[in-house]
């Protein structure tokens, strides 16, 4: 992958040379654009558990989650990944790869049965998008589908749930076994109607 330094330096250089925005955008997509499936994972109970059990307790949970998730990402042809606090971000060649990784992650988390407290188990929420993004190397990718996957994974999905953007759902192969298990949903986000799919 290109480094984020290359992407941002490139954009700044073109901007400093007074190129117009359309030219900059076309050039950036040509040089740094890629098509992939974006997976965004968020943990449940971070604020609540940290307050009840202390930050170290939750950091231990995050460490366990990261080890488990990383092993699964590698097994499902992950192109790139990064962890930030209790979140994980990953890119895959197809939505099927991302969906299969998501299913494996939920199954592994459930099998581990990590306790947040006496009444609640640790879960993760996942959003998946698919489409063209700008590759910023170790900093990740930028684009509409990453933004939507983040919204779905962090804001809408509940524990043990995976939500797909419409683009990710439509990109699944017609014979994808899990495709029929999704329900079409609609919501307004930032005054914009969004269609997504819930398993």
Secondary structure, DSSP 4 states (H G I P E B T S, - for coil): ---HHHHHHHHHHHHHTT--HHHHHHHHHHHHEEEEEEEEEEESSHHHHHHHH-HHHHHHHHHHHHHHHHHHHHHTTEEEEEEETTEEEEEESSHHHHHHHHHHHHHHHHHHT-BSSSS-B--EEEEEEEEEEEE-GGG-EESHHHHHHHIIIIIIPPTTEEEEEHHHHHHS-TT-TTGGG-EEEEEEETTEEEEEEE-
